[in-house]
Amino acid sequence: MNAHSKKNALLIRRNLRLARSRWGKHLGVALERNLAIWSDELRVSIESGDLLLVEGKWYVTHSGLLRMALRKKCCGIHIDMAPEFCDPRSSRWACRATVYSSPTCKGFVGYGDADPSNVNPLIHGAELRMAETRAVNRALRKAYAVPLCSIEEIGSSAVAPKSDRESTKIPANPANGNGYGGRSVRDRLCQLIRQYQLDPGLVKAYATDFCGTKALRDATREQVENFVTHLADWAEKDRNALTCQLNSYLGQKDGAA
């Protein structure tokens, strides 16, 4: 076995270990087999936030695609507006991204669009940036033959049915006057992380930013309670958009501790 094969084998084992630890019962033989294939072919890393498991499907992240482009020595990415598909008055934006995988490459083109109907309400006003991100993702997936959809391309309508949400919903207000239904704030946060399969490190980084403190331990109980309520509401309404938000803290994950 050469050095390249050894690195791939180590990456596969590490990804499988992390996936089993993070998503446990949601993994099956087929998902593990696909994970091994993507790990070998694309060299994506769960630890680095390149892959996410959402509703039984693997998705690549924007940061994962950018890291892949760096490994493949991408020569450049050019982005233009697609004015024929834009309507600023209704916050509808479309972008065209071109990825140049080599100095002689004519370019791989991808389009991305965003408007209030296909982004989470909490990021309204940022539709242009989301359109740009989606365009870059599609162009990169074409350039490097990535068969996985990116998590940022999922619209806000991809939400669990109401009946399913109601059966697992955690009460946002105290049920008996003693904390959240008798549990501490920390317990409730841990339950949310398990229930919605969230990355604890990214949640911690997001909580620190939400509370406006240098470290989460500096936040007051009221600030943390407000964050937990906010996280529960967002996870229930649109888990995919929440995942995108958490991914934006990938570079701060270690620093939040």
Secondary structure, DSSP 8 states (H G I E B T S, - for coil): --HHHHHHHHHHHHHHHHHHHHHGGG--HHHHHHHHHHHHHH---TTTT-EEEETTEEEE-HHHHHHHHHHTT--EEEEEE-GGG-BGGGTBEEEEEEEE-STT---EEEEEEE-TTSS-GGGTT-HHHHHHHHHHHHHHHHHTT--S-BGGGS-TT----HHHHHHH---SS-SSSSTBTTB-HHHHHHHHHHHTT--HHHHHHHHHHHHT-SSGGGS-HHHHHHHHHHHHHHHHH-HHHHHHHHHTTGGGTTTT-
